[in-house]
Amino acid sequence: MIFPLTAAAAVFFMAIGLAGLAGRNPLAETLEQFDRPRIPIKEKARRLTMKLGDLARKLPLARDFLDQEALGNRLRLAGYGFSTEEWLGLWLAASASTLLIAFLLAWTGIILPILAPVLPLAGFLLPKAMLDHRATRKRRDLTREFMVFVEKTALAVSANVPLIAAFRNAASSPGVLGPEITLLLEEYDLGTPLPQALDNFASRLDMAEADDFAAAIKNALRHGGSNLPNVLLGYAREMRRARDARIEEIARKMESRIIVPVVLTVFPAAALIILGPIAISIIKALIGG
């Protein structure tokens, strides 16, 4: 019993001695590992997704499939709170994991091999489809809120409220647009010129209405700003007219789309009601004859 313990101790101290000759101190390194603060699991997961995202950005398929600048705008609009790299990392992880799961299910015979490509395809397409769906829904809300924002700003400026003060009042309103207005004000407070902050605001919204709004304000400020209330009120009226025109266009399209279902459903029933008695009379006449 004593000999094995002595041999183990000799090997241990010999290893420490050899490490010391190599310029290392195993005991100090071990204690340093215990003293080093541990990284939370959530932070480790975030770093891993960032690395996967960097890898995904270099893939030719990702470059062709995703416009990364537009992806960043959609992520911010959807309110997911992910950076572009984090979302790409999660997307790559979902694609790879569904590919592995499909392979295992097909290999074990749980699913038919011909059905195996469905899972990887879903893992590849579903994250982007969910993001696009949420961003589209948010964009509809954004379009509606932007019209209200323009009208309130026009009324406030026409009542001699400074433009920045009108923006600050609008930034506190709930909804999708409020954080974007807050970001505009933060850029302005940090020293960004108002025309540049408006351009950045319009670029983030990625709306033709926002581009026209920023251009109208910049043009009015370029000429002194005295006509800014009239410019904003005129632009608000123009937006209302454009909205009414879009509604009328949608209504016309709906009329043409409704005609075919109505014909397919109403015409057979009407033909049966009208032609049914005639057909019965003809059949009776033939049978009686």
C-alpha positions as CSV (number, residue, x, y, z in Angstrom):
1,M,0.0,0.0,0.0
2,I,2.8,2.4,0.9
3,F,4.7,1.6,-2.3
4,P,1.9,2.7,-4.8
5,L,1.4,5.9,-2.8
6,T,5.1,6.6,-2.8
7,A,5.3,5.9,-6.6
8,A,2.3,8.1,-7.3
9,A,3.8,11.0,-5.2
10,A,7.2,10.5,-7.0
11,V,5.5,10.7,-10.4
12,F,3.5,13.8,-9.3
13,F,6.5,15.7,-8.1
14,M,8.6,14.6,-11.1
15,A,5.9,16.1,-13.4
16,I,5.9,19.3,-11.4
17,G,9.7,19.4,-11.7
18,L,9.7,18.8,-15.4
19,A,7.1,21.5,-15.9
20,G,9.2,23.9,-13.8
21,L,12.2,23.2,-16.0
22,A,10.0,24.0,-19.0
23,G,9.1,27.4,-17.4
24,R,5.6,26.5,-16.3
25,N,4.0,26.2,-12.8
26,P,1.1,23.7,-12.9
27,L,-0.1,24.6,-9.4
28,A,-0.2,28.3,-10.2
29,E,-2.0,27.6,-13.5
30,T,-4.6,25.4,-11.7
31,L,-5.2,28.1,-9.0
32,E,-5.5,30.7,-11.7
33,Q,-8.2,28.6,-13.5
34,F,-10.2,28.6,-10.2
35,D,-9.7,32.3,-9.6
36,R,-10.7,33.3,-13.2
37,P,-14.2,34.5,-13.5
38,R,-16.5,32.1,-15.3
39,I,-18.3,33.3,-18.4
40,P,-22.1,32.9,-18.1
41,I,-23.7,30.2,-20.4
42,K,-25.8,32.9,-22.1
43,E,-22.7,34.9,-23.0
44,K,-20.9,31.7,-24.3
45,A,-23.9,31.0,-26.5
46,R,-23.9,34.5,-27.8
47,R,-20.2,34.3,-28.7
48,L,-20.8,31.0,-30.4
49,T,-23.6,32.4,-32.5
50,M,-21.4,35.4,-33.4
51,K,-18.7,33.0,-34.6
52,L,-21.3,31.0,-36.6
53,G,-22.6,34.3,-38.0
54,D,-19.2,35.3,-39.2
55,L,-18.9,31.9,-40.8
56,A,-22.3,32.2,-42.5
57,R,-21.5,35.7,-43.9
58,K,-18.6,34.2,-45.8
59,L,-20.7,31.5,-47.4
60,P,-21.5,32.2,-51.1
61,L,-25.0,30.9,-50.5
62,A,-25.7,33.3,-47.7
63,R,-24.4,36.2,-49.8
64,D,-26.7,35.3,-52.7
65,F,-29.7,34.4,-50.5
66,L,-29.6,37.4,-48.0
67,D,-29.1,41.1,-48.5
68,Q,-27.3,41.7,-45.2
69,E,-28.0,45.4,-45.0
70,A,-31.7,44.8,-45.6
71,L,-31.5,41.9,-43.1
72,G,-30.3,44.3,-40.4
73,N,-33.2,46.7,-41.1
74,R,-35.7,43.8,-41.0
75,L,-34.3,42.6,-37.7
76,R,-34.6,46.0,-36.1
77,L,-38.1,46.5,-37.6
78,A,-39.2,43.1,-36.4
79,G,-37.9,43.9,-32.9
80,Y,-36.0,40.6,-32.4
81,G,-33.0,42.3,-30.7
82,F,-30.5,40.2,-32.6
83,S,-27.5,41.6,-34.5
84,T,-27.0,40.5,-38.1
85,E,-24.2,38.1,-37.0
86,E,-26.3,36.6,-34.2
87,W,-29.2,35.9,-36.5
88,L,-27.0,34.4,-39.2
89,G,-25.4,32.2,-36.6
90,L,-28.8,31.0,-35.4
91,W,-29.9,30.5,-39.0
92,L,-26.8,28.4,-39.7
93,A,-27.2,26.4,-36.5
94,A,-30.9,25.7,-37.4
95,S,-30.0,24.6,-40.9
96,A,-27.2,22.3,-39.7
97,S,-29.2,20.8,-36.8
98,T,-32.2,20.0,-39.0
99,L,-29.9,18.4,-41.5
100,L,-28.4,16.2,-38.8
101,I,-31.8,15.3,-37.4
102,A,-33.1,14.4,-40.9
103,F,-30.1,12.2,-41.4
104,L,-30.5,10.4,-38.1
105,L,-34.3,9.9,-38.6
106,A,-33.7,8.5,-42.1
107,W,-30.9,6.3,-40.9
108,T,-32.9,4.8,-38.1
109,G,-35.9,4.3,-40.4
110,I,-38.3,6.6,-38.5
111,I,-39.0,8.5,-41.7
112,L,-38.6,7.5,-45.3
113,P,-35.4,8.6,-47.0
114,I,-37.3,10.5,-49.6
115,L,-38.8,12.7,-46.9
116,A,-35.5,13.5,-45.3
117,P,-34.8,16.7,-47.4
118,V,-37.9,18.3,-46.1
119,L,-36.4,19.0,-42.6
120,P,-33.2,20.7,-43.8
121,L,-35.3,22.7,-46.3
122,A,-37.6,23.9,-43.5
123,G,-34.6,24.7,-41.3
124,F,-33.1,26.7,-44.1
125,L,-36.2,28.6,-45.2
126,L,-38.4,28.9,-42.1
127,P,-36.3,31.4,-40.1
128,K,-36.2,33.9,-43.0
129,A,-39.9,33.3,-43.7
130,M,-40.7,34.0,-40.0
131,L,-38.6,37.1,-40.0
132,D,-40.1,38.4,-43.3
133,H,-43.6,37.8,-42.0
134,R,-43.0,39.6,-38.7
135,A,-41.2,42.5,-40.5
136,T,-44.1,42.8,-43.0
137,R,-46.6,43.0,-40.3
138,K,-44.5,45.6,-38.4
139,R,-44.1,47.6,-41.7
140,R,-47.9,47.9,-42.0
141,D,-48.0,49.2,-38.5
142,L,-45.1,51.5,-39.3
143,T,-46.8,52.9,-42.4
144,R,-50.0,53.7,-40.4
145,E,-48.0,55.2,-37.5
146,F,-45.8,57.3,-39.9
147,M,-48.9,59.0,-41.4
148,V,-50.1,59.9,-37.9
149,F,-46.6,61.1,-37.0
150,V,-46.5,63.4,-40.0
151,E,-49.9,64.9,-39.3
152,K,-49.1,65.5,-35.6
153,T,-45.7,67.1,-36.5
154,A,-47.4,69.3,-39.1
155,L,-50.0,70.5,-36.6
156,A,-47.4,71.1,-33.9
157,V,-45.1,73.1,-36.1
158,S,-48.0,75.1,-37.5
159,A,-48.8,76.0,-33.8
160,N,-45.2,77.4,-33.4
161,V,-43.8,74.3,-31.7
162,P,-40.1,73.8,-32.6
163,L,-39.5,70.9,-34.9
164,I,-37.2,69.0,-32.5
165,A,-39.8,69.5,-29.7
166,A,-42.4,68.0,-31.9
167,F,-40.1,65.1,-32.6
168,R,-39.6,64.6,-28.9
169,N,-43.3,64.5,-28.2
170,A,-43.8,61.9,-31.0
171,A,-40.9,59.8,-29.7
172,S,-42.8,59.0,-26.5
173,S,-45.8,57.5,-28.3
174,P,-46.1,53.7,-28.2
175,G,-45.6,51.6,-31.3
176,V,-43.0,50.7,-33.9
177,L,-42.1,54.2,-34.9
178,G,-41.3,55.6,-31.5
179,P,-37.8,53.9,-31.1
180,E,-36.8,55.1,-34.6
181,I,-37.7,58.7,-33.7
182,T,-35.8,58.3,-30.5
183,L,-32.7,57.1,-32.4
184,L,-33.0,60.2,-34.7
185,L,-33.1,62.5,-31.6
186,E,-30.1,60.7,-30.1
187,E,-28.1,61.2,-33.2
188,Y,-29.0,64.9,-33.3
189,D,-28.2,65.3,-29.6
190,L,-24.7,63.8,-30.2
191,G,-23.9,66.4,-32.8
192,T,-25.2,64.9,-36.0
193,P,-26.6,67.7,-38.3
194,L,-30.3,67.5,-38.6
195,P,-30.3,66.9,-42.4
196,Q,-28.0,63.9,-41.9
197,A,-30.0,62.6,-39.0
198,L,-33.2,62.8,-41.1
199,D,-31.4,60.9,-44.0
200,N,-30.4,58.2,-41.5
201,F,-33.9,58.1,-40.2
202,A,-35.4,57.7,-43.7
203,S,-32.8,55.0,-44.6
204,R,-33.6,53.0,-41.5
205,L,-37.4,53.1,-42.3
206,D,-36.8,52.2,-45.9
207,M,-40.0,53.9,-47.0
208,A,-40.6,56.2,-49.9
209,E,-42.8,58.4,-47.7
210,A,-39.9,58.8,-45.2
211,D,-37.5,59.8,-48.0
212,D,-40.0,62.4,-49.2
213,F,-40.6,63.7,-45.6
214,A,-36.9,64.1,-45.0
215,A,-36.4,65.8,-48.4
216,A,-39.3,68.2,-47.7
217,I,-37.9,69.3,-44.3
218,K,-34.4,69.7,-45.6
219,N,-35.6,71.8,-48.5
220,A,-37.6,74.0,-46.2
221,L,-34.7,74.4,-43.8
222,R,-32.4,75.2,-46.7
223,H,-34.7,78.2,-47.5
224,G,-34.7,79.5,-43.9
225,G,-37.5,77.3,-42.4
226,S,-40.1,80.0,-42.4
227,N,-42.3,78.0,-44.7
228,L,-41.9,74.7,-42.8
229,P,-45.4,74.7,-41.4
230,N,-46.9,75.0,-44.9
231,V,-44.6,72.4,-46.3
232,L,-45.5,69.9,-43.6
233,L,-49.2,70.6,-43.9
234,G,-49.0,70.2,-47.7
235,Y,-47.1,67.0,-47.4
236,A,-49.6,65.6,-44.9
237,R,-52.5,66.4,-47.3
238,E,-50.5,64.7,-50.1
239,M,-50.0,61.6,-48.0
240,R,-53.8,61.4,-47.3
241,R,-54.5,61.7,-51.0
242,A,-52.0,59.0,-51.8
243,R,-53.5,56.7,-49.1
244,D,-57.0,57.3,-50.5
245,A,-55.7,56.4,-54.0
246,R,-54.1,53.2,-52.7
247,I,-57.4,52.2,-51.0
248,E,-59.3,52.8,-54.2
249,E,-56.8,50.8,-56.2
250,I,-57.1,47.9,-53.7
251,A,-60.9,48.1,-53.9
252,R,-60.8,47.9,-57.7
253,K,-58.5,44.9,-57.6
254,M,-60.7,43.2,-55.1
255,E,-63.7,43.7,-57.4
256,S,-62.0,41.9,-60.2
257,R,-60.9,39.1,-57.9
258,I,-64.4,38.6,-56.5
259,I,-66.0,38.3,-59.9
260,V,-64.6,34.9,-60.7
261,P,-65.6,33.2,-57.3
262,V,-69.1,34.8,-57.5
263,V,-69.6,33.5,-61.1
264,L,-68.3,30.0,-60.1
265,T,-70.6,29.8,-57.1
266,V,-73.8,31.8,-58.1
267,F,-74.0,30.8,-61.8
268,P,-74.4,27.0,-61.2
269,A,-77.0,27.5,-58.6
270,A,-78.9,30.0,-60.8
271,A,-78.7,27.7,-63.8
272,L,-80.0,24.8,-61.7
273,I,-83.0,26.9,-60.5
274,I,-83.8,28.2,-64.0
275,L,-83.0,25.2,-66.1
276,G,-84.1,22.5,-63.6
277,P,-87.8,22.8,-64.1
278,I,-87.3,23.0,-67.9
279,A,-85.2,19.8,-67.9
280,I,-87.8,18.0,-65.7
281,S,-90.6,19.0,-68.1
282,I,-88.6,17.8,-71.1
283,I,-87.9,14.4,-69.4
284,K,-91.5,14.0,-68.5
285,A,-92.6,14.7,-72.1
286,L,-90.1,12.2,-73.5
287,I,-91.1,9.5,-71.0
288,G,-94.8,10.2,-71.6
289,G,-94.3,10.2,-75.4
